[in-house]
Amino acid sequence: MTAPASTSGTVEADPLAAANSIVDLGLKATEAYNRTDLTARLTAAKRSLANPGIHVVVAGEFKQGKSSLVNGLLGATVCPVDDDVATAVPTYVRYGPELQAAVLFEGDPPRRQPIPMDDVRRYVVEQSGGTPTTLGQPGGQPGGQPGGGAGQGAVAGVEINLPRKMLSSGLVVVDTPGVGGLGSAHAAASLAAISIADAVLFVTDASQELTQTEVDFLRRARDLCDTVLCVLTKIDFYPYWRRIRELDEGHLRGENGVPVLAVSSTLRSRAVRGNDTTLNTESGFPELVSFVNEQVTRRGATKLAAEAAGEVFAICRQLEMQFSAERAALADPEAAKRVIDELTAAKARVDSLRSAAAKWMQTLSDGVADLTSDIDHDLRARIRHVIQEADDALETSDPADNWPEMEAWLESRTSYELLANYTLLRRRADDLSGQVADHFREVSGDVLEQFAVYNPTPLLTQAEMDHNVKLEKMSVGKQTMFALRNTYSGMIMFTMLSSMAHIALGPLGIGIGLVMGRKGLRDEKERQLQQRRGQAKNAIRRYCDEVSFVTGKDSRDTLRRIQRQLRDHYSARADELNKSNAAALQSANDVAKRSQADREKRLKDLDAELTRLRMLRDRAAAVAP
Amino acid sequence: MSERRSSALLDRTRGVLTRAIDTYRGTRSGARLLSVRARLDEPLRVAIAGRVKSGKSTLLNALVGERLATTDAGECTRIVTWYLNGQSYQVVLKPRNGGAMQARFTRDEQAIEVDLAGMSPDDIEEMLVTWPSSALRTATLIDTPGIGSLTERAARRAWELLAADDEETPADAVLYLMKHLHANDLDFLRAFHDTEVSRPNPVNAIGVLSRADEIGVGRLDSMASARRIAGRLATEPKVRRVVQTVVPVAGLLAETALTLTEAEVRQLRLIADHPPKAIEELLLSTDRFIEKMPELGVTSIEREGLLGRFGLFGVRLGSTLLRREVAATATELAKELADRSGLNDLHEVLQSLFFERRDVLKSRSALLALDSLLRSEPVPGSAAVVAELEEIIASAHPFNELRVLASVRAGWVSGKPGVVADLERLIGGAGNSAHLRLQLPPDAGTAEIRAAAAQALMRWQRRAENPMTGHELAVAARVAIRSCEGMLADLAAAR
């Protein structure tokens, strides 16, 4: 495969374009051979290439300059910046031919409503002035209702389209809310977003070295995402930023491969306004921009291109199998009978793949059932643990003192437990998907490989065969991964945490009796304290009950969706195989009816087709290394 | 105003302590009680607490008016350090194991440099710095390591100091520094809540929005922005429950203003003499300031020095003030900078909320200490002391005021907002002096104060008797009535 692979020089330039042209070639082939099923598969791949969605999440502590960083990165003022109030809902900045904004309201799928750019601030920043809340009323909730959303459901986010070259290859910059700090439920939401993102920019300012909370958050982010960059901001203002950078690098030495980059958004915006290149260099942004372009956009694009190329590769294999079988029958009429027998036997195997008793199908349904029960159990155990901790804390404190803190603690604690539960679900679902893929391939792989052997002029050496099997395996895995990623994101971004936001701990009913009498002050206080503790414990139980009820349903639904997606995916693959096999059988049967001249012509045609397919497959293999 | 009644409280406190000392004579606790009683006459102990790098040491220096505590870009205060007034200059180390010992120290322009005699900071419980200073005569200041510190040990130490297990808090009052509100901060403040003398306690804590110049990242209007934010924070229920009010302070600027040198003013003036446009470009970033415009006449080492002392905001502000001739001399500039740093506002707030309430805060700490001792180590005869203690706590009017204040702040006393605000002021929520309680100008005459107090008395008597008044508010109203009566009595006594 050396010769065709040499075209990979041009492939490197723009992986998405390369993948796109391969998919187009594949589409031509499937249309020519009248395989509508394969055409549909490639059309889906083409769609995902056209809409790549490479997410980079900007996260960090309250007031570290996240929104300014996004503005600086894009060289435009899209995210509202304020000295006081913080960003309250995530902002998604993606490519669009003209500047446009829309609000996303909670729902599945979220409802989108265009708004004028001037209104963005109203939706994005938290309500200033601090809404007057009394004891125990929840303060700012995640995805709450900042400005103007009355009667339309809660705002889940704001989407901004911006005509910027940087975004044109599918980059989406997500500015996350800074409300409540990294220890809050919001931060858990950010982490959930990170788990499906392609990269994370962690923002910390040069006023001080990283704190324990920040390092903890970075560590979690690092576990969930491969590409993490720590951005040190406001270096124009703090004279000792180099010292701080050194200290930060020291703290991050344990977290392998989190580089620190220093920038100044103030200098950047001034440089952009005045078109000042010197100042731009001083701002540190060119380095950040190239990091995002190289490490995030390009990598993301390469991954997507590989996924698409994997599809083309798989389709080539299907078609090759069909033609190889026909060719074998044509080239040697003696063998035709045997080919037909083999194909008939293969048909039986393919049929078994499509039946409800197929091993992969069993694995899938058993696996999902096990998973549902395990995840549920895990969730219950976690919630139980939280309740225990809360009870212990209540034993040594007075809810009258610390109810709001207790509430914040409980929210954040449950969010992190839910996140852990969700991470487990994801990991186990990935494992299951791998198992199903293995069991599917055990049968389907045979069918595909068999016909390569019948080819009198073997096109593949054994080594190449192995390589291709690996690729096949990879492309199958990638495919389902991709399907699953969309399933997860639906759940995590819009369902899990926003539905949690609707659960409130609620106010603690009793006021505190003002006792001014001389006698029995202490006894009365003790009695009231016990009563408050009882109430607090009940409230916490109700809250946790509600949380497990809602998230339990969510994860069951998610697992069901996963099951359906995997089933549909592999059923479609089985159908494709069946169709290829049937076509091969048909042509093999037809061989006998052909005249000698006809046969030779067809043989020539087939060789040409096979060569074309092989070249296409090799090109695909080059894109999906 | 309530000099007389508070002193009465102090006397009663001293009385019950003396009786307890008699009861516990000969035991180990006897000595401890003696020190508790002695503490009543010491200056108020004010701890400066807050997250790591919130500017605690800088603020301490600004409050003392001298550079005593070490400040640094990295995390630097790792030992709880007490700064007390005294006749001579002296530093004493208290190791975790072993007795206290004098330490050698040097002092340069930077701060006091203490020789730890080979011990690691982790081995030292606390450090006492005795320094003759008029500022330290009113208050003993305690510098604490930051919470959220990456050095686990140092952070735990701040917790130990502020949330001592035995409920006796070494500090009488706390200045809590916040860089900008943060959930963890509330977590930390919970440590001040005690259970007996008053509930969640906005009584002995003031919030300081420190490093206020950084809020607007050094823009000239940064302080205005900081004041707006502090104002909002002070009305936020979660914050109101734990601190009395929030004051913005640009600590570095305040510290420098109080220790401004002629040389520094000369350097600032050289900057101010250049065209504003060029200076704006120069002051775009700290790197530029150090490297660009060699013709300025200020060496890069001097410039670095200026940045360390003023920060970019201070250099911008200082040179602008000189250019616009708002200040002409070093003295004028120092005054102007101190004023703009918010330090004077902080002094005022400290005066009305802490120092004027010194006796109440002192009694409170002492009674807390006594209460925990009585409960943990009962001896024959201690029951009588318990009864006396309980009576003081339950009946002393200043404590009742604190209790109502705390309840109002926690939102338990409900009523029309105007009425609740009136109540809060009347019982001393804005400060202890009569004009603050009655919302009169500071120069209000005796007659004016008396008229206002009498009016407030009638108003609250009506409310207390009104059957429509809720139970909590009625109880609170009776306390307010006593506050009014107290003010009137004080005025009568003064005559």
Interface residues (C-beta under 8 A of the other chain):
Chain A: E61 F62 K63 D83 D84 S128 G129 G130 P132 T133 T134 L135 G139 G180 G181 G183 S184 S207 Q208 E209 L210 T211 Q212 T213 V215 K234 I235 D236 F237 Y238 P239 Y240 W241 R243 I244 L247 H251 S264 T266 L267 R270 L279 E282 S397 D398 A400 D401 N402 P404 E405 A408 W409 G511 I512 G513 L514 M516 G517 R518 K519 L521 R522 K525
Chain B: R51 V52 K53 A73 G74 E75 G148 S149 L150 A155 K179 H180 L181 H182 A183 N184 L186 D187 R190 H193 T195 R199 P200 R211 E214 I215 G216 V217 G218 S225 A226 R228 I229 R232 T235 E236 P237 K238 R241 L284 S285 T286 D287 R288 I290 E304 L307 G308 G311 L312 F313 E390 E391 I393 A394 S395 N400 R403 V404 S407 A410 G411 W412 V413 S414 H471 E472 V475 A476 R478 V479
